[in-house]
Amino acid sequence: MTFKNAEFEQYAEDVKKVKATPTDQELLDLYGLYKQAIVGDINIDKPGITELKGKAKWEAWNSRKGMSNEDAMNAYISLAKKAIEKYGM
């Protein structure tokens, strides 16, 4: 595991421990970046119209399509740092 991967995994754990829940948009952004960093471009079908949460998560991930794993990892770390500073641990 590289330093960047270790840092990414640490922030992925730490951001789950914030005292207050981030906004829905912040959570979706974190989700989309995390999936892009780990999996790459979206590889699942878009959920049906009645699955609002699943559809929002799919769209958050799909919006990162084409972004490299490394760029997604860097963006995730940056966003996670901001969330931790904003909401505290």
Disulfide bonds with the S-S distance in Angstrom:
none
